[in-house]
Amino acid sequence: MFKKHPKGLLSAALSNMGERFGFYTMMAILLLFLMSKFGLSGEKAGIIYSIFYFAIYVLAFLGGLIADKTRKYKMTIFIGLVLMAVGYFLMAIPTSTPVPQSSFTLLLAMTCFGLFVIAFGNGLFKGNLQAVVGQMYDNQEYSKMRDSGFSLFYMFINVGAMFAPLVAIGMRNWWLGANGFKYNAVLPELCHEYLGGVTRNADKLQELANTVGFQGTDMSVFATEYLNVFTTGFHYAFAISIIAMGISMAIYLFNQRKFPNPATKEKAVGIQEGDMSIQEIKQRLYALFAVFAVVIFFWFSFHQNGLTLTMFAKDYTDLSGFSINLGFVLLEGAEIFQSVNPLLIVLLTPVVLSVFGALRARGKEPSTPKKIAIGMGIAATAYVLMALGSLAFPNKAALVEMGGLPQDQLITPFLLIGTYFILTVAELCISPLGISFVSKVAPPKLQGMMQGLWLCATAVGNSLLFIGAIFYESKAIPLSVTWTLFVIACVLSMFTMLFMLKWLERIAK
C-alpha cells in the first residue's frame, strides 16, 4: 500500500493517528459531557462546541504562521503535542456534579480554558504536519501520487478516530457499572430538569431510575448520584486522551528524522517561488482563497455529525440493539455513532483509491477541484435521506414536552448509518484531496500558512455549527427542515465549485 510513497508517510500517519485517537476520544463525548456536567441545553452546549471546533481549526493559521516565520516546523509540531496533552489533563480532573451554583462559572471557565489549550496545541500541530507530508511529494518520483498519498494519510489517522469513541463510551459505561448503575441516554437531561425544580416528568424519572439500578424513592438523591457518576466517567475518558498523546509524541520523536523540513527542502520539480511572477503568486492565492470560501459550507454541514446528528441519535434512534458487549462492559450510547464515520473511512478509502486509480490509468481521472465538487453533491444526498427519514417525527421542543418517544416509536439506527456512509464518501472526495490541492498550489514559503488557512475555512464552517442546534431545538421549525438547511448549503457549494472549475484546473496544473 505504501510502496510507491515516501518512507516518511507511514511515520507521519502513525504520529497523527495517536493524536487523532486522543482528539476523537474527547470529541465523541464533548457535547453530551457539557450537557450532563453543567445542565446546558443542546443550543448552549452547541455554541461552546462550535466555538471550540472553530478554534481548533482557526488556530492552525496561527500555527502555520509561527512555523513559516521561525522555520522550525518540527519543533512547532512537537510543542503542539505537548500542549494538547496539558489540555486533556485539565479536562480529566474530576469535579463534583451537579455543579454547585457557587462554583458553576469557575468550573465552566476551567473547562473552556482546557478546550482552548487543546485547540492551540492542535493549531501548532495539525497544519504543519500536513505541510511536512506535502513536502514529501515535491519531487518527480512521488509527485503523481500526491492525491493518493494524502488519502492514505487520511485513512490511517482515522484508525485512531475509529476506536476512540468506543474507548470513551467504554470508560463511561464501565464507571457507571462499577457504581451500580446502567447507561440511559435521556436520564442526565431528566435529572437536571428534576433538580432544577421541573417535575413534569417525575414519574418517568422514577421509572427509569428503577431500570438503571436505583432501589430508593428519593429522586433528588438518585439524580445527584447518577449525574455525578455519569460525568466522572467522562472525566476518566478524557484521561485516556493523555495516554494517546504520549504515544503520538513517542512515535513522532522516534521518526522525525525521516520527515523533510519545509524550511530547508527545495522543490525538486515545478516552479520555485522565486521564479514565479507576482501575478502567478496572486493567482495561486486567489484560487486557494476561492476554494477555502466554498468548503466553509461543506464543513458547516459535515461536522453536524458531532452535534445535531448526535442529538438525533440520542433523542430519536433505537439504540437498544446498537451496542457491543465486551463482557466486562457494554458499549452503548449515542456516541457510538462517532465510530461509524472513521470506520467507513478506513473501509472505503481503498475502494475510492481503486476507482480513481482505474480512471487515472485510462486518462479519465477527475481533477482535484472536480472531485471536491462531486463530494459536495454527494453530501447533499445524505441530508436528503435524513430529511425524508425525519418527516414523521415531532421536533425536539415537542419531544421534551412528551418526555421522549416510546421505545416502539424510535427509528432504526440504519438511517444514521446510511447517512454516515454517504457523508464518508463525500468526505473522501473533499478533505484529503483539499489538503492535497493546497500542498500543490500554495507557494513554497507559504505552505504552513496555506495549510492553516485551509483549516481556517473548516473553522469558519465549524463556527456556524450552532445554527444547526438552534434549528434542531426550535419550537417553530419541523425536524426535517433542519436537515434541509444542510442540503441547501451543500448544493450551493457544489454549483459554486463547478462554476470555478476551469479556472481552478488551470491554476493547479
N, C-alpha and C positions, 0 to 999 in steps of 0.2 A: 504493500500500500504506500509506503514511504520511499520506495526505491528510487523514484525519479525526482525526489525532492531533496532540498538541502538537509544535511545532517542535523542542523540545529533546530529544525522544525519540530521534531518529536519532543525534544527537551523543552522548548518553549511551550508546547501544548500541555505537557505534563505540569509545568510550573503554573500555568493558568488554570489547569484542571483542579489543583488543590485550592487555589484562591476561589474559583467558582463554587466549589463544594461548600466552603465556608460562607460565601455570599448567599447562595441559594438556600442554605440551611436557615439563614435569617429571613430572607425574602419570602419563603414559603409560609412563615408564621407571623410576619411583622404586622399585617393588617389585623388579624384576629388577636394578636397579642395586645395591640393598642386598645382594641375594643374590650377585651376581657380584663386587662390590667386597670385601665382608667375609666371604664364605663362609657367610652366615647361612642357616639353614633357612627354609622358607616360613613356618613358625609364628613364628619370632623376627622375621623381616622384617615379617611381618604385624602384629605387635604395634607396631613402630615406625610402620608405615604407618597403623595405626588411631589411634595417639596423635596423629600429625601431622594426620590428617584430622579428628580430634576438635578439635584446637587451631585449625585453620583456621576452624572454624565457631563454637566456643565463644568465641573472642576477638572475634567480631563483636558479642557482647553488650557487651564492654568498649569496643569502638569506638563502638557506639551510645550507651553511657553517656557517654563522653567528649564526643561531638558534642552530645548533648542538654544536657549541663551547660555546655559552653563556648559553645554555639550557633554554633560555627564549623564547619559541616558541610563546606563546600568545602575549607577548609584541611586538615581531618582526612582527607578523601578523597585529597588530593594527597600528604600525608605518607605515607599507606599505600602509594601507588605507589612512592615513593622507597625505603621500607623493603623492599618486595618485590624491587626491583632489587638492593639490597645483599645480600639473602639469596641470590638466584640467583648473584651474584658469588662468594659463599663456596662454593657448591656447584660452581661451574665450575672452581675451582682444581684442576688435575690433580695427583694424588699417585700414587705407585707402587703397583701391585698385582702379586702378593698383598701385602696389608698386613703388614709385619713385626709380630711379637708385641710388640716393644718400643714401638711407636707405635700399636698397634691401638686402645687405649682413647682416646687423644688424637684420632685421626682420626675415630673413630666419634662422639666428643663434638663435634668440629668440624662434622661433617655434621648432627648433631641440632640444634646451635645455628643453623646456616644454615636448617634447616627451621623452627625457632622464629621466626626473624626474618621469614621469608616468611609464616608463619601470623599473626604480629602485624600485619604490614602489610596482609594480606588482611582482617583483622578491622577495621582502620580504614577500609578501602575499601569492601568489598562491601555490607554492610548499609546504610551511609549513602548510597551511590549509589542503592540501591533505594528508600530513603526519599525521596530527591530526585525519582525517577521517579514515585513515588506522589503527590507534591505536584502534579505536572503535571496530574493528573486530578481535583483538588479544586475544580472549578468546573462549572457547568451544561453548558457546551459540550462537555466531554470526559468527564463522569462515567460515561456509559453505556458508554464504550469502554474502561473500566479493565481488564477481563479480557483483551480482545484486545490492548490496549496492552502489557501485561506479557508476553503470548505472543509478540508481535513482538520485544520487547526480548530475551526469552529465545532466540528463534530467531537473532537477529543475533549475540549473543555466542557462540553455538555455531558460527558460521562459523570463529571463531578456534580453537575446540576441535577442529573437524573436520580442519584442516590440521596442527595441532600434532604429533600422534603421527607423522604421515608425515615431518615435518621431523626429529623426534628420531631416528626409525629410519634416515632417510637419512644423517644425520650419523654415527651409529654405524657403519653398514654401509660408508659411504664411507671412514671411517678404517680399518676392517678391510681393505678392498680396497687402500688406499694402502700398507698394510704387508704385503701379500702373502697375506692371509687371506680366507676366506669366512665368512659367518654360519652358525652352527649353534646351535639353541636349547638343546640339552642339554649342550653342551660345558662351559660355565662350572661347572656343578654337578659334572660328572665331573672337571674339572681340580682343583677344590678338594678333592674326595674323594681323588684320587691324591696330591696334595701333602700331605694330612693323614695319609698312610700306609695308606689303604684301597685295596687293589689288586684287589678282586674284579672290577672292570670294566676292567682294564688293556688287555685285548685289544680291547674296544670303543673305548676311548680311542685306541689306536693306529690302528684302522680309520678313525675319524672324523678324526683328525689328518691322515691322508693325503688325505682328501676335501676338507679346507679349505685345503690348500696347504702343509703342513709336509712337508719332504723327509727329515728326520732320523729317528732311532730313540729318542733320549733323551726320554722322556715328561715328565720333570721340566722340561727346557728348554722343551718345547712348552707345557706347562701354564702356566708362568710368563709366557712371551711372549704367549700367546693372551689370558690374563686381563688383562694389562697393556694390550694394545691395545684389547681389548673395552671395558674400563671407561674408558679415556681418551676413547674415542668418546662415551661417556655424559657425561663432564665437558664436552666441547665442545658437546654438545647443550644442556646447562644454560646455556651462554653465549648461546645463541640467545634464551633467555628474557629476558636483559638487554636485547637489542635490541628485543624485543617490548614490554617495559615502557617503553622510551624513546619508542616510537611512541605508546603509550597516553597517556603524560604530555603529549606534544605536542598530541594531539587534545583532551585534557581542558582544558589551559590555553587553547587557542585558542577553545574553545566554552563555557567555564564561565559566561560572561555570559548564555547562553541558559537556564541552569538556574535554577529557583526556589530560594529559600533557605528551608528549613523553619523557620529561626529567626525569620523576619520575615513570611513569607507567611501571611495569614489564609485560612481556608477560605471559599470563595465560596458553597458550598452545605452543607447538612447542619447538624448541631448542633455548635456550638462547645463546646470542653471546659469553658469557664466556665459554659455553660448546662446542662451535664449534672449530674444529681444524683449524689451519691456512689454510690448504688445502681446507677445505669446504668453508671458507670465500672467498678464492680466486676463487673457482668455482662459487659461487654465484655472485661475482662481474664480472667475465668473462661473465657469462650468461647475466647479465644486460647490460654490455657494447656491447655485440653482438646485442641484441635487439635494443639498442639505435642507433647503427650504421645503422641498416636496416630501422628503421622508418624515418630516415632522408629523404629518397626518397619519402615516402608517404606524409610527410608534405610539401615537395617541390611541390608536385602535388596538394594536397588538398587545401592548402592556396592560390591557384590561384583564389579562389572564391572572394577574395577582390582585385585582381589585373587584370589579363587578362580576367577572366570571367566577371568582372565588365566593363572592356573596351569593351568587345564584346556586353554586354547589351546596352551600350551607343551608339556604332557605327553601329551595325547590327540588333538590335532587335526592333520590332514594339512595342513601349511602349504605344501607343495611347489608347488601351483598358485595359492595365495592370495598373490600378490605383484604388484608394479608395477615394470616395467623402464623406467627413465628414460634408459637408455643409459650414463650415467656412474656410475649407482649403481642397485642392485637393492633395492627396498623390500620387505623380507620380515621376518617375525618375529611373535611372539605379540602384540607391542604394536600391530600394525597394526589389530587389532580395536578399539582405543580410538578409532579414527576413525569406526567404524560408527555408534555412538550419536549423536554430533553431526551426522554426515551425514544420518541419518534425522530428526533434529530439524528441520534446515533443510528437508528434503523434505516432512515430514509436517505441520509447523505450518500451512501454508496450507490443507491438507486439513481438519485439525481445526478451524481457524477458520471454514472454509466450512460445516462441519457445524453448529457451534454458532451461526453466523450465520443459517443457514436455520431452525434451531429458534427463534432469537430473533425472527425475522420472523413466525413463526407463534404466538409467545407460549408456546412449549413448551421454551425453553432451560432445562436443569437449573440449579439454584442452584450456586454455587461449592462449598459443602460436599458436595453430591451428586456433583459432578464428581470431587472428591477421593476419595470413597468408591468411585466407579466405577473410578478409576485404580488403587486398591489391589487390587481384584478382578482387573483385567487383569494386574497384576504377578504375581499368584499363578499365572496360567496360564503365564507364561514359565518359571517354575521347575518346573512340572509337565512341561513339554516337556524341560527339562534332566534331570529325574529319569528320565523314560522313555528318553531317549537315552543314559543312562549305565548302564543296567541290566546290560549285557554286559561292562562294564569292571572290572578289578581296582581296588582302592583304591590311593592313592598309595604307601603303605608297601610293598605287594606289587609295585608298579611299579618302585620303586627296587631291590628285590631282583632283578628281572628285567633291570635295566639299560635300561629303556624298552621301549615297544612296537615291534614290527617295522613298517616303513613300510606294509605292506599291511593292517595292523590298525587304523591310525589312522582316526578318524572324519572325515567331511566337514565343512568349515567352515560349511556351511549350517545345522548345528544351532545354532551360536553366533549366526550372522546372524539366524536366526529368533527366537532368544531376545532378542537386542538389539532387533529390530523390535517385539516385544511390550512389552518394558520401556520403549521410547521412547514408545509410545502412552500407556502408564501415566504416564510422567514428565510428558508434556504435559498430563495431566489433574490433576497434583498440584503440581509445582514452581512454574511461573509463576502458577498460579491460587491457590496457597497464599500467595505473595507478595502477590498482588492482594487476597486476603482480609484479610491483616494490614494492608495500607495502608488498607483501607476501615474496618475495625473498631477499629484502635488509636486511642486518644485522641491528639489532635494533638501535644501536648507530649511524647508518649512514642513518636513514630514511629520514631526511630532505635533506641531501646532494644527496641521490639517486633520490628522487623526483625532486630535482633541476636538476640532470643530465638527467632525462627523458625529462624535459623541455628544457635542453640544446640541446638535439637531435632535438627537434622541432625547436630550434633557428637556428641550422645549416641548416636545411631544409628551414627555412624562409630566411636565408641569401642568398639562391640561387634563391629566387623568381624572382629577376630582370632578370634572364636568360629568363624566360617566356616573360617578357616585351620586351626584345631585339628581341626574335624570332617574337613576335607579330607585332612589328613595323619595322621589316627588309624589305627592298625593294626586296631582293632576295628570301625570304622564303615564300612559299604559306601558307595561313592561316591554312589549315588542318594539315600541318607539325608541327605547334606549339602544337596542341593537341596530335599529335603522340608522341612527346617528353615525355609527361606525361604518356602515355600508356606504353612506354618502361620502365620508372622509376618504375611504379607500378608492372609491370610483373617481373622485376628483383628482386624487394623487396619480392614478393610472393615466388619465387623459392628459394631465399636465406633462408627465414624463414622455408620453407618446408625441406630444406637440414639440418637445425639445429634442427628440430622438436623434435626428440627422446631425444637428449641431454638436451634441454630446459625443456621438460616434466619431465625428471628425476630430474633436479635441483629444479623444482618447487614443487615437492612432499613434 
